[in-house]
Every structure is written in C-alpha cells, then in structure tokens.
Amino acid sequence: MGTREDAEQAPEIADRSEPVGLMEPMMVRSEAPGRAELADLVLTLAQRSTALSAGLAPAIRGALADLVRSMNCYYSNLIEGHDTHPVDIERALAEDYSADPKQRDLQLEAKAHIAVQRWIDEGGLREGRALMTEGIVEIHKRFCDLLPEDLLWAEDPESGRREQVVPGALRRSDVQVGRLVAISPGALPRFLKRFEEAYGGLGKIDSVLAAAAAHHRLLWLHPFTDGNGRVARLMSYAVLRECLDTGGVWSVARGLARQESAYKTHLANCDSERRGDLDGRGTLSEEALIAFTRFFLKTCIDQVEFMTRLIQPDKLRARVMLWADEEIETSDLPKQAKVFLDRLLSVGQIARGDLPDLLNKTERTAQRVTKALTDRGVVVSESTRSPLRLAFPASIAGRWLPGLFPDQHG
C-alpha cells in the first residue's frame, strides 16, 4: 500500500493546468431542448419507485433488499467482465469459497461489493455524501480494502504496464480509456472540487438528473487507477436510494448490464465535444448528456416496473406455493410449511411463540417446520429468540422471482 516515506519520495504528480471548463456542462440546462421530457421521466420514476417500496411489508422489503444487493453486484461485475453468479456470491457470504483461486478471488470481489452496498443501504452516504469527493473516495477505499491482492493491480492493455491500486487513493499517472485521454492526475483535486460544487445542494428533480450526469462525469475524470465503473454505479445507486427512498428493492445495474452495448455507447458519446452552437454552452456535448440521461432514467423506470411485476402479491404467492407443493412431494418439507409461508408473505415476519397457534400444532411440530424452512434458506432469524422472517435465497430465486438473474450455470 506504500508508506509515508514512499509517498515523500514519490515523483511530483503532473498537473497540466487543464481548465475545469473542459468538463462542462455538468447538468442539462433548464432551458435545454428535452429538459421537460427529462423532468417528466423523473416524476414517473419517483411515483413508481415510491409505489413499489410502499406496497411491501417492511420485513419483506428488507429480505428483497438483501437479494437485490447480490443481483446488483452480479450485474455490476458482469459489466466489468467478471461473471460471478448470485449462487456463488451467496456461498461466499456464508464463507463457502471455491477451491479455484481465480473463482475464489471473484467471490471475494463480490463479497466486497455487497459489503459496500450494505453500508450505503444502512445510511453510509446520506446527506449528499455520495456526490462529494470524500464519499466517492470512501466507496473506493471500502471496496478495495476488501479485495484480494491479485485484484489490486491494473494493467495497461497497450503497454502491459501494471500499476498497484491503492484503496481510496486518486491515480498518480496518466490514463487513456478508449479514445478518451483523461485529465492529468494532478488536476483531479481541482476538477473534483468543481464536481462537488455542481452536484451539491440540488433539489429532488435535479438530484435524480445528477445521478445520471455525475455518473458520466465521474467516469470522464477517471479518478482512480481502477474500479471507476463500479464506484460510479454505486454512487448513482446511493443518490437514487436517498432522493427516491427506494428501500434498496431495485437497482439500475441490472438494466445497464442487459443493455451493456448501448450503455457504453452513450458513455462514449458523452465524451464528445460540443457539436455546434445548438449543442449547449459547454465544452462537452449537451445533446449527448441529454441522450444518456434519458437512457438512464428510462432504464431505471424499466427496472422498477420489472420488480413491481415480479412481486405482485398474488403471483408471488402462487410461485412460492407451487415451490412448496413440489418440496412437500419430493422431499421432507412438512405440509404445514405452506401455512407458515403464506403468513410470512402477508406480514413479513412471525414471532416464534405465535407459530404453534398459527399452525394449530404442538411447539415441537412448529420447531420442525421452522427447521425445514430454515435449512432451505427461506426463513431466517437474527437469533433463537428473534422473529422469523422471510428470505429470498439466490439458490431458489429463479423459482420465486424468475428473470431476476440467469439460472445457475456450469
């Protein structure tokens, strides 16, 4: 990671004095063509996201958020070319790692991503910190601190030069991403200060728009040696979670990964310079920023609508009961498990002492039903005295929540 003595001996970081105006526009102007459409999309997203979260019992919302963390991690990793299925991610969370070193490293990477998202879900980036330099740096540090050594190196595809990734440290060398030659590393503090000024203290509509605009502008800055794409997606997730109060039950990452080519094309287009007098007032293309913001918001709306369809109470209940019927027929799941699951789907959790009356069975039978469901991962509890809660394990998510992510392979 480097010592203080190493830092003192390190060469001076180059600042080529690029003007911060190179990053403008930071937001779509209020008078820009298409701004009204974007505002309408924000309102639609806010309404549908609120309806989705509000329609869930708190315990079910929490259980779903746990699964969405794995889903978000899976799709964000997929964009980076790392395919770690949620079942393997779930195994890593249970300290069950692959014997293959590369697969184990990817499991640890996924576990790191989930830890950071859980920190966000628990309020780690409230009060606008997601769009502040110290918040962005903390995302990177928290993630990289949990990575295995082999994943803390970045390699230049052209030169083959390898550079160590220091958790939470801004890059110290020049970099080119595709056709984009990023600003000099010494200029990063100045540009990040402008980033904070542009995205701080915004109203609700502008904050949602900033989740898209800042997403690209952070990637344009390329502040870290590696991990910028993941940090940008977690930053946008945190912004949307706070200003829309999403409850963590949906994520844009799934939509971006399913449209990866369009996502990356939009990002590349946003790197383009202004295309004439009708293309905004900044250095970069406002038309491209509008197009990406529209794509980003529509992707968010699509993901909210997908989750809303997926967890419609009657349809979710039918899928869970069908799974229970098959488990009762083919394994040792007690028949009373259906009554238990039906109540959990309605209220989210049950006190242990209420279970014998609910099942109209003895306490011993209630314990046997609880163990059977706990062994399958669909019922969880914080302790032996805590209420029993519904869970959505990745291993059966394809049955209960089809389409959330691909079925396990290999």
C-alpha positions as CSV (number, residue, x, y, z in Angstrom):
1,M,0.0,0.0,0.0
2,G,3.0,2.3,0.4
3,T,4.5,4.0,3.4
4,R,4.8,7.7,4.3
5,E,8.5,7.5,3.3
6,D,7.5,6.1,-0.1
7,A,5.0,8.9,-0.5
8,E,7.6,11.6,0.3
9,Q,10.0,10.1,-2.3
10,A,7.3,9.7,-5.0
11,P,7.7,12.0,-8.0
12,E,5.5,15.0,-8.2
13,I,2.2,14.4,-9.8
14,A,1.7,16.1,-13.1
15,D,-0.9,18.9,-13.4
16,R,-1.1,20.2,-16.9
17,S,-3.3,23.1,-15.8
18,E,-6.4,22.0,-17.8
19,P,-9.3,24.4,-17.2
20,V,-12.2,22.8,-15.3
21,G,-14.5,24.1,-18.0
22,L,-13.4,21.1,-20.0
23,M,-16.0,19.0,-18.0
24,E,-18.9,21.4,-18.7
25,P,-21.9,21.1,-18.9
26,M,-22.3,19.4,-15.5
27,M,-26.1,19.4,-15.8
28,V,-28.7,19.7,-18.5
29,R,-29.7,23.4,-18.7
30,S,-33.3,24.2,-17.6
31,E,-33.9,25.8,-21.0
32,A,-32.3,23.0,-23.0
33,P,-34.5,21.1,-25.5
34,G,-35.5,17.8,-23.9
35,R,-35.2,19.1,-20.4
36,A,-39.0,19.0,-19.9
37,E,-39.1,15.4,-21.0
38,L,-36.4,14.5,-18.5
39,A,-38.3,16.2,-15.7
40,D,-41.4,14.1,-16.6
41,L,-39.3,10.9,-16.6
42,V,-38.0,11.9,-13.1
43,L,-41.6,12.3,-11.8
44,T,-42.7,9.0,-13.3
45,L,-39.7,7.2,-11.7
46,A,-40.3,8.8,-8.3
47,Q,-44.0,7.8,-8.4
48,R,-43.4,4.2,-9.4
49,S,-40.5,3.7,-7.1
50,T,-42.5,5.1,-4.1
51,A,-45.4,2.8,-5.0
52,L,-43.2,-0.2,-5.2
53,S,-41.5,0.4,-1.8
54,A,-44.6,1.4,0.0
55,G,-46.5,-1.7,-1.2
56,L,-44.1,-4.0,0.6
57,A,-44.2,-5.1,4.3
58,P,-41.1,-3.8,6.0
59,A,-39.7,-7.3,6.6
60,I,-40.3,-8.4,3.0
61,R,-38.7,-5.1,1.8
62,G,-35.6,-5.9,3.9
63,A,-35.5,-9.5,2.5
64,L,-35.8,-8.3,-1.0
65,A,-33.1,-5.7,-0.5
66,D,-30.7,-8.5,0.6
67,L,-31.3,-10.3,-2.7
68,V,-31.1,-7.1,-4.7
69,R,-27.6,-6.5,-3.3
70,S,-26.5,-9.8,-4.8
71,M,-28.3,-9.0,-8.0
72,N,-26.7,-5.5,-8.2
73,C,-23.3,-7.0,-7.5
74,Y,-23.7,-9.7,-10.1
75,Y,-24.7,-7.3,-12.9
76,S,-22.2,-4.6,-12.0
77,N,-19.4,-7.3,-12.0
78,L,-20.8,-8.6,-15.4
79,I,-20.2,-5.1,-16.9
80,E,-16.6,-5.4,-15.8
81,G,-16.3,-8.8,-17.4
82,H,-16.5,-10.7,-14.2
83,D,-19.2,-13.4,-14.1
84,T,-19.9,-14.5,-10.5
85,H,-23.4,-15.9,-10.2
86,P,-25.5,-14.9,-7.2
87,V,-25.5,-18.5,-6.0
88,D,-21.7,-18.3,-5.8
89,I,-22.0,-14.9,-4.2
90,E,-24.4,-16.4,-1.6
91,R,-21.9,-19.1,-0.9
92,A,-19.1,-16.5,-0.4
93,L,-21.3,-14.7,2.1
94,A,-21.6,-18.0,4.0
95,E,-17.7,-18.3,3.9
96,D,-18.1,-21.2,1.3
97,Y,-15.4,-20.4,-1.2
98,S,-14.4,-22.2,-4.5
99,A,-11.2,-24.2,-4.5
100,D,-10.2,-22.5,-7.7
101,P,-8.1,-19.4,-6.8
102,K,-9.5,-17.2,-9.5
103,Q,-13.1,-18.1,-8.7
104,R,-12.4,-17.5,-5.0
105,D,-11.0,-14.1,-5.8
106,L,-14.1,-13.2,-7.8
107,Q,-16.2,-14.4,-4.8
108,L,-14.2,-12.1,-2.5
109,E,-14.7,-9.3,-5.0
110,A,-18.5,-9.8,-5.0
111,K,-18.5,-10.0,-1.2
112,A,-16.7,-6.7,-1.1
113,H,-19.2,-5.1,-3.4
114,I,-22.1,-6.3,-1.3
115,A,-20.4,-5.0,1.9
116,V,-20.2,-1.5,0.4
117,Q,-23.8,-1.6,-0.8
118,R,-25.0,-2.7,2.6
119,W,-23.1,0.2,4.1
120,I,-24.9,2.5,1.6
121,D,-28.2,0.9,2.4
122,E,-27.6,1.5,6.1
123,G,-27.1,5.2,5.5
124,G,-23.4,5.5,4.9
125,L,-23.8,8.1,2.2
126,R,-26.7,10.2,3.4
127,E,-27.0,14.0,3.2
128,G,-25.5,14.2,-0.3
129,R,-22.2,12.5,0.6
130,A,-22.4,10.2,-2.5
131,L,-21.6,13.2,-4.7
132,M,-18.8,14.6,-2.5
133,T,-15.2,13.7,-3.0
134,E,-14.8,12.2,0.4
135,G,-17.9,10.0,-0.2
136,I,-16.6,8.8,-3.6
137,V,-13.2,8.1,-2.2
138,E,-14.7,6.2,0.7
139,I,-16.7,4.0,-1.7
140,H,-13.4,3.1,-3.5
141,K,-11.5,2.6,-0.2
142,R,-14.1,0.4,1.4
143,F,-14.4,-1.8,-1.7
144,C,-10.7,-2.1,-2.4
145,D,-9.8,-2.7,1.2
146,L,-11.7,-6.0,1.0
147,L,-10.2,-7.2,-2.3
148,P,-7.6,-10.0,-2.5
149,E,-4.1,-8.9,-3.5
150,D,-4.3,-10.3,-7.1
151,L,-7.2,-7.9,-7.9
152,L,-5.4,-4.8,-6.7
153,W,-3.4,-4.4,-9.9
154,A,-4.4,-2.7,-13.1
155,E,-2.7,-3.4,-16.4
156,D,-2.4,-1.0,-19.4
157,P,-3.7,-3.1,-22.4
158,E,-1.4,-1.2,-24.7
159,S,1.9,-1.2,-22.8
160,G,1.3,-4.1,-20.5
161,R,2.5,-1.9,-17.6
162,R,1.0,-3.0,-14.3
163,E,0.2,-0.5,-11.5
164,Q,-1.0,-1.2,-8.0
165,V,-4.4,0.0,-7.0
166,V,-4.3,1.8,-3.6
167,P,-7.6,1.8,-1.8
168,G,-9.1,5.3,-1.7
169,A,-6.1,7.0,-3.5
170,L,-6.5,9.1,-6.6
171,R,-4.5,8.0,-9.5
172,R,-1.0,9.3,-9.9
173,S,-0.4,8.6,-13.6
174,D,-2.0,9.4,-17.0
175,V,-4.5,7.1,-18.5
176,Q,-6.4,6.6,-21.7
177,V,-9.8,4.9,-21.8
178,G,-10.8,4.1,-25.4
179,R,-10.5,7.4,-27.3
180,L,-10.6,9.5,-24.1
181,V,-7.3,10.8,-22.8
182,A,-8.2,11.6,-19.1
183,I,-7.1,14.8,-17.5
184,S,-3.7,14.9,-15.8
185,P,-3.7,13.3,-12.3
186,G,-2.5,16.5,-10.6
187,A,-5.7,18.2,-12.0
188,L,-8.0,15.8,-10.3
189,P,-8.4,17.8,-7.0
190,R,-9.5,20.9,-8.9
191,F,-11.9,19.0,-11.1
192,L,-13.4,17.1,-8.1
193,K,-14.0,20.4,-6.4
194,R,-16.0,21.6,-9.4
195,F,-17.8,18.2,-9.3
196,E,-18.9,18.9,-5.7
197,E,-20.0,22.5,-6.5
198,A,-22.1,21.3,-9.4
199,Y,-23.9,18.5,-7.7
200,G,-24.2,19.8,-4.1
201,G,-27.4,21.1,-2.6
202,L,-29.7,20.2,-5.5
203,G,-33.5,19.8,-5.4
204,K,-35.2,16.5,-5.9
205,I,-35.6,16.6,-9.7
206,D,-32.0,17.9,-10.2
207,S,-30.6,15.3,-7.8
208,V,-32.2,12.4,-9.8
209,L,-30.8,14.0,-13.0
210,A,-27.4,14.3,-11.3
211,A,-27.4,10.5,-10.7
212,A,-27.0,10.2,-14.5
213,A,-24.9,13.3,-15.3
214,A,-22.5,12.7,-12.4
215,H,-22.3,9.1,-13.4
216,H,-20.6,10.0,-16.7
217,R,-18.6,12.9,-15.4
218,L,-17.0,10.8,-12.8
219,L,-16.0,8.2,-15.4
220,W,-14.7,11.1,-17.6
221,L,-12.5,12.1,-14.7
222,H,-11.3,8.5,-14.1
223,P,-10.2,9.5,-10.6
224,F,-8.8,6.0,-9.6
225,T,-6.3,3.7,-11.1
226,D,-9.0,1.0,-11.4
227,G,-12.6,0.5,-10.1
228,N,-14.1,3.7,-11.6
229,G,-17.1,2.0,-13.3
230,R,-18.1,0.2,-10.1
231,V,-17.7,3.3,-8.0
232,A,-19.8,5.3,-10.5
233,R,-22.6,2.7,-10.3
234,L,-22.5,2.6,-6.5
235,M,-22.5,6.4,-6.4
236,S,-25.6,6.6,-8.6
237,Y,-27.3,3.8,-6.6
238,A,-26.7,5.8,-3.4
239,V,-28.0,9.1,-4.9
240,L,-31.2,7.4,-6.2
241,R,-31.7,5.5,-2.9
242,E,-31.6,8.7,-0.9
243,C,-33.6,11.1,-3.1
244,L,-36.2,8.5,-4.1
245,D,-36.2,6.5,-0.9
246,T,-36.0,3.3,-3.0
247,G,-35.7,1.0,0.0
248,G,-33.0,-0.8,-1.9
249,V,-35.6,-3.0,-3.7
250,W,-34.5,-2.2,-7.2
251,S,-31.2,-1.2,-9.0
252,V,-30.3,0.3,-12.3
253,A,-27.3,-2.0,-12.7
254,R,-29.4,-4.9,-14.0
255,G,-30.8,-2.7,-16.7
256,L,-27.4,-1.3,-17.6
257,A,-25.9,-4.7,-17.9
258,R,-28.7,-6.0,-20.0
259,Q,-28.1,-3.1,-22.4
260,E,-24.3,-3.0,-22.0
261,S,-23.6,-2.0,-25.6
262,A,-26.0,0.9,-25.5
263,Y,-24.8,1.9,-22.1
264,K,-21.1,2.0,-23.2
265,T,-22.0,3.8,-26.5
266,H,-23.9,6.5,-24.5
267,L,-20.9,7.0,-22.2
268,A,-18.5,7.2,-25.1
269,N,-20.8,9.8,-26.8
270,C,-20.8,11.9,-23.7
271,D,-17.0,12.2,-24.1
272,S,-17.6,14.1,-27.3
273,E,-17.1,17.8,-27.6
274,R,-19.9,20.2,-28.4
275,R,-21.2,19.7,-31.9
276,G,-22.1,23.3,-32.7
277,D,-23.9,26.4,-31.5
278,L,-27.1,24.5,-30.9
279,D,-25.4,21.9,-28.7
280,G,-25.3,23.7,-25.3
281,R,-22.8,26.1,-24.0
282,G,-20.1,23.9,-22.5
283,T,-17.1,22.1,-23.9
284,L,-18.7,18.7,-24.0
285,S,-21.9,17.8,-25.9
286,E,-25.1,18.6,-24.1
287,E,-27.1,16.6,-26.7
288,A,-25.1,13.5,-25.7
289,L,-25.7,14.2,-22.0
290,I,-29.4,14.6,-22.6
291,A,-29.5,11.3,-24.5
292,F,-27.6,9.4,-21.8
293,T,-29.8,10.9,-19.1
294,R,-32.9,9.9,-20.9
295,F,-31.5,6.4,-21.4
296,F,-30.5,6.2,-17.7
297,L,-33.9,7.3,-16.4
298,K,-35.8,5.0,-18.8
299,T,-33.6,2.1,-17.7
300,C,-34.5,3.0,-14.0
301,I,-38.2,3.1,-14.8
302,D,-37.9,-0.2,-16.6
303,Q,-36.3,-1.9,-13.6
304,V,-38.9,-0.5,-11.2
305,E,-41.7,-1.8,-13.4
306,F,-39.9,-5.2,-13.7
307,M,-39.6,-5.5,-9.9
308,T,-43.2,-4.4,-9.5
309,R,-44.5,-7.1,-11.8
310,L,-42.2,-9.7,-10.2
311,I,-43.5,-9.2,-6.7
312,Q,-47.2,-8.8,-7.4
313,P,-48.6,-10.4,-4.2
314,D,-50.9,-13.0,-5.9
315,K,-48.3,-14.0,-8.5
316,L,-45.5,-14.2,-6.0
317,R,-47.7,-16.2,-3.6
318,A,-48.6,-18.6,-6.4
319,R,-44.9,-19.2,-7.3
320,V,-44.0,-19.8,-3.6
321,M,-46.9,-22.2,-3.0
322,L,-46.0,-24.1,-6.2
323,W,-42.4,-24.4,-5.0
324,A,-43.7,-25.6,-1.5
325,D,-46.0,-28.2,-3.1
326,E,-43.1,-29.6,-5.0
327,E,-40.8,-29.7,-1.9
328,I,-43.6,-31.4,0.1
329,E,-44.0,-34.0,-2.6
330,T,-40.3,-34.7,-3.4
331,S,-38.6,-34.1,0.0
332,D,-39.3,-33.9,3.7
333,L,-40.9,-30.4,3.8
334,P,-43.8,-30.6,6.2
335,K,-47.3,-29.8,4.8
336,Q,-47.7,-27.1,7.5
337,A,-44.9,-25.1,5.8
338,K,-47.4,-23.7,3.3
339,V,-49.4,-22.1,6.1
340,F,-46.2,-20.6,7.6
341,L,-45.0,-19.2,4.2
342,D,-48.5,-17.8,3.4
343,R,-48.5,-15.8,6.6
344,L,-44.9,-14.6,6.0
345,L,-45.8,-13.4,2.5
346,S,-48.6,-11.3,4.1
347,V,-46.8,-9.8,7.1
348,G,-43.1,-10.5,6.5
349,Q,-42.3,-11.9,10.0
350,I,-43.8,-14.0,12.8
351,A,-42.9,-14.2,16.5
352,R,-41.8,-17.7,17.4
353,G,-44.3,-18.0,20.1
354,D,-47.2,-17.4,17.7
355,L,-46.3,-20.3,15.4
356,P,-47.9,-23.2,17.2
357,D,-51.3,-21.4,17.2
358,L,-50.9,-20.4,13.5
359,L,-50.2,-24.0,12.5
360,N,-52.6,-25.5,15.1
361,K,-49.8,-27.8,16.0
362,T,-47.6,-28.5,19.0
363,E,-44.5,-26.5,19.7
364,R,-42.3,-29.4,18.7
365,T,-44.1,-29.6,15.3
366,A,-43.7,-25.9,14.9
367,Q,-39.9,-26.2,15.5
368,R,-39.7,-29.0,12.9
369,V,-41.4,-26.8,10.3
370,T,-39.2,-23.9,11.2
371,K,-36.0,-26.0,10.9
372,A,-37.1,-27.4,7.5
373,L,-37.6,-23.9,6.1
374,T,-34.5,-22.5,7.7
375,D,-32.4,-25.3,6.2
376,R,-33.7,-24.3,2.8
377,G,-32.8,-20.7,3.5
378,V,-36.3,-19.3,3.0
379,V,-36.8,-18.4,6.7
380,V,-34.1,-16.6,8.7
381,S,-33.8,-15.1,12.2
382,E,-31.3,-12.9,13.9
383,S,-31.2,-15.1,17.0
384,T,-33.0,-18.0,18.6
385,R,-35.4,-15.6,20.2
386,S,-35.9,-13.1,17.3
387,P,-38.9,-13.2,15.0
388,L,-38.8,-15.5,12.0
389,R,-38.5,-13.6,8.7
390,L,-39.0,-14.5,5.0
391,A,-35.8,-14.6,2.9
392,F,-35.2,-14.9,-0.8
393,P,-32.1,-17.1,-1.3
394,A,-30.4,-16.9,-4.6
395,S,-30.5,-20.7,-4.9
396,I,-34.3,-20.7,-5.5
397,A,-34.7,-17.1,-6.7
398,G,-35.3,-18.5,-10.2
399,R,-38.4,-20.1,-8.9
400,W,-39.8,-17.4,-6.8
401,L,-38.5,-14.4,-8.7
402,P,-37.9,-15.6,-12.3
403,G,-35.8,-13.4,-14.5
404,L,-34.1,-11.5,-11.7
405,F,-30.8,-13.0,-12.9
406,P,-29.9,-16.0,-15.1
407,D,-30.2,-19.5,-13.8
408,Q,-27.1,-21.0,-12.3
409,H,-24.7,-22.4,-14.9
410,G,-21.8,-24.8,-15.0
